[in-house]
Amino acid sequence: MTIRRALPCLMLAMLLAGCAALEPELNEPIPQGERAAVPLGPFGRDGYYPTALDTHGASDELLLALAFSGGGKRSSSFSYGALQGLRDLTFTVDGVTRRLLDEIDTINSVSGGSFTAAYYGLNRDRIFTDYETDFLRRDVDGEIVEVLLAPWEWQWLVNPYYGTNDAMAERYDAWMFDGATYADLQANGRPMVSINATDVTNGSVFSFSQLTFDLLCSDLSEFPLARAVAASNGFPILFTPITLENHADDCAAGRPRWVQAAMEGSDPFSRPARLAALAARYFDTERVQYVHLLDGGIADNLAMRGALNTLFLVGLGDRLIEAMNFDRLRRIIVIAVDGQTGLDEQWAQQRSVSGIGQILGLVSGTQIDQYNFETLHLARRQLEVLTDAVRTYRCARGPMIYGHPCDDVDAHLLHINLQQIPDSGVRDYLQRIPTGLTLRDEAIDFLIQYGRALILARPELREAMAALEDPPQ
């Protein structure tokens, strides 16, 4: 046998020999001694829940929630600019100057936005010195090509338990996360970072929070942050799913009661009943032994549905309001930072649209655009419900609460997107960039600049800060 003919066999043997070493660890079950607490859900239990995280002195009068969309590195760069804008907005409370950045309670993210959310959640202000080098200006698309085409990366061809996205998770960990797990995020306290993927079996949002992992009787604390980001960014075809194991049988006697309560207490055709039915599927481990996760943008490209679903299921009762100190709440701001491009109207001026890439782009872009509208409409309605619930709770206690009228509760939903860029040349340039994980430095600079500028330009943020500031002396 010649060397040329033997080489493929030798290479295959080497790949097969390394398979066992490259089987990723799956998610761990909840420790035996903690399983009885699962029915309590997010209340009165340690874990990666918003009610259990240190607030670091953030104002109880402001609820600030961010959502970072999908859209590849466009969204990563745009959301990073938005964080810069929040850093540069300041106000004074009790004689202390605070940044609006320090008031963030939650960040929900999908796909490209998850890189920024996870990096900030782990590293905080180091994002402003290291993130561009660690990720934004790195040729990630080149790394993807290497995983797909380089023979020494072809473990995913012969190892059924190791896929292309497992290989990318290892790279993300080396570049940005250094072995960090959700225990590290929990130790950092708020903001709670909810990275969202899509459960491709259910076709539903899967949020990396302990509330979701409770459904699998699984412990989120030891789960690698890099693998959650990889799942959120797992674009179909290019990437294989990130897989979780369902341990629900281990908690059969203590499954989360809030799921059953939502099923029993709702109209069977209502949204809470539907969401509860999807969640309850995880309880049947014969049907659902594993959960396969791909890009979060499949189920929700704005990264808002996961949080909305939680509110629908857990409800807005007095217990949640008390646990979150919402009796002091006066201002609610939800900012959707959307780095996705709009629909390309140029196709309507052409006779032929025949390329596979063109067709996929048109179909997915139309679907995302329409679904985003429905998500924003739903979010606005749910924000009104939350505002009314907080007002009702406060006013049941008296006309004045902590020195302010009980009905002094206001809310805003802000949608920050590329279409708002005032410079038409820059706007058109950015919207023509294909979705990917490598961008030219010029594009990154523009995205950061306008992500920051559009945040600084919103009067609702300054009005909210003014309402919280110390009165002039």
C-alpha positions in Angstrom: 0.0 0.0 0.0 1.4 3.4 -1.0 1.8 6.3 1.5 -0.9 8.2 -0.4 -3.4 5.4 -0.2 -2.5 4.7 3.5 -2.8 8.3 4.6 -6.6 8.5 4.7 -6.8 5.2 6.7 -4.2 6.5 9.1 -6.0 9.8 9.6 -9.3 8.0 10.2 -7.7 5.8 12.8 -6.2 8.8 14.6 -9.6 10.5 14.6 -11.4 7.4 15.9 -8.8 7.0 18.6 -9.5 10.5 19.9 -13.3 10.2 19.9 -13.7 9.2 23.6 -11.6 12.1 24.8 -13.8 14.6 22.9 -17.2 13.6 24.3 -18.5 16.8 26.0 -19.8 16.5 29.5 -23.6 16.8 29.8 -25.5 18.8 32.3 -25.5 17.5 35.9 -28.7 16.6 37.9 -29.7 18.6 40.9 -27.9 17.3 44.0 -30.0 14.8 46.0 -30.3 17.0 49.0 -31.7 20.0 47.0 -34.4 18.3 45.0 -37.2 18.8 47.6 -36.8 22.6 47.0 -37.6 22.4 43.3 -41.4 23.0 43.7 -40.7 26.3 45.3 -39.5 27.6 41.9 -37.7 31.0 42.1 -38.9 31.9 45.6 -36.9 31.3 48.7 -34.3 29.1 47.0 -30.6 29.7 46.1 -29.7 29.4 42.4 -29.6 31.4 39.2 -32.9 33.1 39.8 -33.4 36.9 39.6 -34.8 36.8 43.2 -31.6 35.2 44.5 -29.0 37.5 43.0 -27.2 40.3 44.8 -28.4 43.7 43.5 -25.2 45.5 44.4 -27.1 48.5 45.6 -29.1 49.1 42.4 -32.2 51.2 42.9 -35.4 49.4 43.9 -37.3 52.2 42.2 -36.1 51.2 38.7 -36.5 48.0 36.7 -34.1 48.0 33.7 -34.2 45.0 31.4 -32.2 44.6 28.2 -32.7 42.3 25.2 -29.9 41.7 22.7 -31.1 40.3 19.4 -29.6 37.9 16.9 -27.8 39.1 13.8 -24.3 37.8 14.0 -21.5 40.1 14.9 -23.6 43.1 13.8 -25.7 42.4 17.0 -22.6 41.7 19.1 -21.1 45.1 18.1 -24.4 47.1 18.2 -25.3 45.8 21.7 -21.7 46.5 22.9 -22.2 50.1 21.8 -25.5 50.2 23.7 -23.7 49.2 26.9 -21.3 52.0 26.3 -24.2 54.4 26.1 -25.7 53.1 29.4 -22.2 53.5 31.0 -22.1 57.2 29.9 -25.6 58.0 31.3 -25.3 59.0 35.0 -27.6 60.3 37.8 -27.2 61.1 41.5 -29.0 59.3 44.3 -28.3 60.1 48.0 -25.3 62.1 46.9 -23.8 59.2 45.0 -23.4 59.4 41.2 -24.4 56.1 39.5 -24.3 54.9 36.0 -27.4 53.6 34.3 -25.3 50.6 33.4 -25.2 49.7 37.1 -29.0 49.6 37.3 -29.4 46.8 34.8 -31.5 44.0 36.3 -31.6 41.5 33.5 -30.1 40.9 30.0 -31.9 38.5 27.7 -30.0 37.5 24.6 -30.0 35.3 21.5 -27.4 34.3 18.9 -24.9 37.2 18.2 -26.2 39.2 21.1 -25.3 36.4 23.5 -21.6 37.0 23.1 -21.9 40.5 24.5 -24.4 39.6 27.2 -22.3 36.7 28.5 -19.0 38.6 28.3 -20.5 41.5 30.3 -22.2 39.2 32.8 -18.9 37.5 33.5 -16.4 40.3 33.1 -18.3 43.5 33.8 -16.3 46.7 33.1 -13.4 44.7 31.5 -15.7 44.5 28.5 -14.7 48.1 27.7 -11.0 47.2 27.5 -10.8 43.6 26.3 -14.0 42.6 24.4 -13.0 44.0 21.0 -9.7 42.1 21.1 -11.1 38.9 22.6 -14.1 38.7 20.2 -15.3 41.6 18.1 -12.3 42.0 15.9 -11.4 38.3 15.7 -11.9 36.3 12.5 -14.5 33.9 13.8 -15.8 32.9 10.4 -12.3 31.8 9.6 -12.4 29.5 12.6 -15.7 28.1 11.5 -14.3 27.3 8.1 -11.4 25.5 9.7 -13.8 23.4 11.8 -15.7 22.4 8.8 -12.9 21.9 6.3 -9.6 21.1 8.1 -9.1 17.3 8.3 -7.5 17.7 11.8 -10.9 19.1 13.0 -13.0 16.3 11.7 -13.8 14.7 15.0 -17.4 15.7 14.3 -17.5 13.5 11.2 -16.7 10.3 13.1 -17.8 11.0 16.7 -21.6 11.0 17.1 -21.3 12.8 20.5 -19.1 15.6 19.3 -20.3 18.1 16.8 -19.2 21.3 15.0 -20.7 23.5 17.7 -18.9 21.6 20.4 -15.7 22.6 18.7 -16.8 26.2 18.5 -17.8 26.2 22.2 -14.2 25.2 23.0 -12.9 28.2 21.0 -15.4 30.6 22.7 -14.2 29.3 26.1 -10.5 29.8 25.2 -11.1 33.3 23.8 -13.5 34.8 26.3 -14.7 32.6 29.3 -11.7 30.6 30.6 -13.8 27.7 32.0 -16.4 30.0 33.6 -19.7 28.4 34.6 -23.0 29.8 35.8 -21.7 29.6 39.3 -19.4 32.4 38.3 -22.3 34.4 37.0 -24.3 33.8 40.1 -21.4 35.0 42.3 -21.4 38.3 40.3 -25.0 39.0 41.1 -27.3 41.1 38.9 -27.8 41.7 36.1 -29.1 38.2 35.5 -28.0 37.1 32.0 -30.6 34.8 30.4 -29.0 33.3 27.2 -31.7 31.9 25.0 -31.5 29.0 22.5 -34.2 27.0 20.7 -35.4 23.6 21.7 -35.7 22.2 18.2 -37.9 19.3 19.3 -40.5 21.6 20.9 -39.8 24.5 18.6 -39.8 26.7 21.7 -37.5 29.1 23.5 -35.1 27.5 25.9 -33.6 29.9 28.5 -30.4 29.2 30.4 -31.8 29.9 33.9 -32.3 27.7 36.9 -36.0 28.0 36.4 -35.8 26.2 33.1 -33.2 23.7 34.3 -35.6 22.8 37.1 -37.8 21.3 34.5 -35.0 18.9 33.7 -34.1 18.4 37.4 -30.7 19.7 36.4 -28.1 21.9 38.1 -27.2 25.0 36.0 -24.4 26.1 38.3 -21.7 23.9 36.8 -22.8 24.3 33.2 -20.1 26.0 31.1 -21.0 29.5 29.9 -19.3 28.9 26.6 -21.6 26.0 25.8 -24.7 28.1 26.5 -23.4 30.8 24.1 -22.6 28.2 21.5 -26.2 26.8 21.8 -27.6 30.3 21.4 -25.5 30.9 18.3 -25.9 27.5 16.7 -27.0 28.4 13.2 -28.7 25.3 11.6 -26.8 23.4 8.9 -23.4 25.0 9.9 -23.6 23.9 13.5 -24.8 20.7 15.2 -27.0 21.1 18.3 -25.7 21.4 21.9 -27.4 18.6 23.7 -28.6 18.4 27.3 -29.7 15.3 29.3 -33.2 15.2 30.9 -33.0 14.2 34.6 -36.7 14.8 35.3 -37.2 11.3 36.7 -34.8 12.1 39.5 -37.2 14.8 40.7 -40.4 13.0 40.0 -41.8 13.6 43.5 -40.8 17.3 43.4 -41.5 18.7 40.0 -42.1 22.5 39.7 -45.7 23.2 40.9 -46.0 26.4 38.9 -46.2 24.4 35.7 -49.1 22.3 36.9 -50.8 25.4 38.4 -50.6 27.2 35.0 -52.2 24.2 33.3 -55.0 23.8 35.8 -55.7 27.5 36.3 -55.9 28.6 32.7 -58.2 28.4 29.7 -56.7 25.4 27.7 -56.5 27.7 24.7 -54.6 30.5 26.7 -51.0 31.3 26.3 -50.1 30.2 29.9 -51.7 26.8 29.4 -49.9 26.3 26.1 -46.5 27.3 27.6 -47.2 25.0 30.6 -48.0 22.1 28.3 -44.7 22.6 26.5 -42.8 22.8 29.8 -44.5 19.7 31.1 -43.2 17.6 28.2 -39.9 17.5 29.9 -41.5 15.5 32.8 -41.9 12.5 30.5 -38.4 11.2 30.2 -39.4 8.3 28.0 -40.4 10.7 25.3 -37.8 13.4 26.1 -34.5 11.8 27.1 -32.4 14.6 25.6 -32.9 18.3 24.7 -31.2 19.5 21.5 -30.5 23.2 21.2 -29.9 25.4 18.2 -29.8 29.1 17.4 -32.1 31.2 19.7 -33.2 33.3 16.7 -35.2 30.4 15.4 -37.8 30.8 18.2 -37.3 34.5 19.0 -34.7 36.8 17.3 -35.4 39.7 19.7 -34.6 37.7 22.9 -37.8 38.8 24.6 -40.0 35.7 24.5 -38.2 33.8 27.2 -38.8 36.5 29.8 -42.4 37.0 28.7 -43.0 33.3 28.9 -41.7 33.3 32.5 -44.0 36.1 33.5 -47.0 34.2 31.9 -46.2 31.0 33.7 -45.1 32.3 37.2 -47.7 35.1 37.1 -47.7 38.6 38.5 -49.1 37.8 41.9 -48.2 39.5 45.2 -45.6 36.9 46.0 -43.5 37.9 42.9 -44.0 41.6 43.6 -42.8 41.1 47.2 -39.9 38.8 46.2 -38.6 41.4 43.7 -39.2 44.4 45.9 -41.6 45.8 43.3 -43.5 47.6 46.0 -40.8 50.3 45.6 -40.8 50.2 41.8 -41.6 53.5 40.0 -39.9 53.2 36.6 -39.8 50.3 34.3 -37.7 50.4 31.1 -37.3 47.5 28.6 -34.7 48.1 25.9 -34.7 45.9 22.8 -31.3 46.3 21.1 -31.9 45.0 17.7 -29.0 44.5 15.4 -30.9 42.5 12.7 -31.2 44.1 9.3 -34.5 45.0 7.8 -36.0 43.5 4.7 -34.0 44.2 1.5 -36.4 46.0 -0.8 -34.0 45.7 -3.7 -35.2 42.2 -4.4 -38.6 43.7 -5.4 -36.9 45.5 -8.2 -35.3 42.4 -9.8 -36.7 39.9 -12.2 -35.0 36.9 -10.8 -34.2 35.7 -7.3 -32.8 32.2 -7.8 -29.8 31.7 -5.6 -30.2 29.4 -2.6 -28.6 32.0 -0.4 -30.9 34.7 -1.7 -34.0 32.6 -1.1 -33.0 31.6 2.4 -32.2 35.2 3.3 -35.5 36.4 2.0 -37.6 33.7 3.7 -35.8 34.0 7.0 -35.8 37.8 6.9 -39.5 38.0 6.3 -40.3 35.5 9.0 -38.0 37.3 11.5 -39.5 40.8 10.7 -43.1 39.7 11.1 -42.4 37.7 14.3 -40.5 40.6 15.8 -43.5 42.8 15.3 -45.7 40.3 17.2 -43.1 40.0 19.9 -42.9 43.7 20.5 -46.7 44.0 20.5 -46.9 41.2 23.1 -44.1 42.8 25.2 -45.9 46.2 25.2 -49.1 44.5 26.4 -47.3 42.5 29.1 -45.5 45.7 30.2 -48.9 47.4 30.7 -50.1 44.4 32.7 -47.0 44.6 34.9 -47.4 48.3 35.4 -51.0 47.9 36.4 -50.2 45.1 38.9 -47.5 47.2 40.6 -49.8 50.2 40.8 -52.6 48.1 42.3 -50.3 46.5 44.9 -48.8 49.9 45.9 -52.1 51.7 46.2 -53.6 48.9 48.2 -51.1 49.9 50.9 -51.9 53.6 50.9 -51.9 56.8 48.8 -48.2 57.5 49.5 -45.5 54.8 49.3 -42.0 55.6 50.4 -42.6 59.3 49.9 -44.2 59.1 46.4 -47.8 58.8 45.2 -48.8 55.1 45.0 -49.7 55.4 41.3 -46.4 57.0 40.3 -45.4 54.0 38.2 -44.4 54.5 34.6 -43.1 52.1 31.9 -41.3 52.4 28.5 -40.5 49.8 25.8 -37.6 51.1 23.6 -36.7 49.4 20.4 -33.2 50.5 19.3 -32.4 49.3 15.8 -30.3 50.0 12.7 -33.2 51.7 10.8 -32.9 54.6 13.3 -29.3 55.5 12.2 -29.7 59.0 10.9 -26.9 58.8 8.3 -28.4 57.1 5.3 -25.1 56.1 3.9 -24.0 54.3 7.1 -27.4 52.8 7.5 -27.5 51.3 4.1 -23.9 50.1 4.4 -24.6 48.3 7.6 -27.9 46.8 6.4 -26.1 45.2 3.4 -23.7 43.3 5.6 -24.5 39.6 5.5 -25.1 38.0 8.9 -21.8 36.4 10.1 -19.2 36.4 12.8 -16.5 38.3 11.0 -16.8 42.0 10.2 -14.5 44.7 8.8 -13.1 47.1 11.5 -15.0 50.0 9.8 -18.3 48.2 10.2 -17.6 47.4 13.8 -16.7 51.0 14.5 -19.9 52.3 13.0 -22.0 49.7 14.9 -20.4 50.6 18.3 -20.7 54.3 17.6 -24.4 54.2 16.7 -25.4 51.7 19.3 -24.0 54.1 21.9 -25.5 57.2 20.2 -29.0 55.8 19.9 -29.1 55.0 23.6 -27.8 58.5 24.5 -30.5 60.1 22.3 -33.5 58.5 24.0 -35.3 61.0 26.2 -37.2 58.3 28.1 -33.9 57.3 29.8 -33.1 60.8 30.9 -36.7 61.3 32.1 -36.5 58.1 34.2 -33.2 59.1 35.7 -34.5 62.6 36.5 -37.5 61.0 38.4 -35.0 59.0 40.5 -32.5 61.7 41.2 -32.1 63.7 44.3 -34.2 66.9 44.2 -32.2 70.1 43.6 -31.1 71.8 46.8 
